[in-house]
């Protein structure tokens, strides 16, 4: 199976701590909602690292 084509205007990876919210983004996520997603995302990323 081939890799999917990725169309993105950004060309480099950065640490999460370097990310900044866009000032015109109207989407605001409460801290509780962010924390609810933290564990599932970390588990998914760990699974990706285990299966390169």
C-alpha positions in Angstrom: 0.0 0.0 0.0 1.4 3.4 -0.9 1.6 6.4 1.3 -1.2 9.0 1.0 -0.4 12.3 -0.7 -0.1 15.0 1.9 -0.9 18.6 0.8 0.4 21.0 3.3 1.8 24.5 3.1 4.1 23.8 6.0 7.4 22.0 5.4 9.0 21.4 8.8 8.2 19.7 12.1 8.4 21.7 15.3 8.1 20.9 19.0 4.6 21.3 20.4 5.9 24.0 22.7 6.8 26.1 19.7 3.3 26.1 18.4 1.3 29.3 18.7 -2.4 29.8 18.2 -3.5 31.8 15.2 -5.0 35.1 16.4 -7.9 34.9 13.9 -8.9 31.3 14.9 -12.3 31.5 16.5 -12.1 27.9 17.9 -11.3 27.9 21.5 -11.0 24.6 23.4 -11.4 24.5 27.2 -8.6 23.0 29.2 -10.9 20.1 30.3 -11.5 19.2 26.6 -7.8 19.4 25.9 -7.0 17.1 28.8 -9.7 14.6 27.7 -7.9 14.2 24.3 -4.4 14.0 25.9 -4.4 10.3 26.8 -5.9 8.9 23.6 -3.5 11.0 21.5 -0.5 9.8 23.5 -1.6 6.2 23.2 -2.0 6.6 19.4 1.4 8.2 19.0 3.0 5.4 21.1 1.4 2.8 18.8 2.9 4.6 15.8 6.3 4.6 17.3 6.1 0.9 18.0 5.1 0.2 14.3 7.4 2.3 12.1 
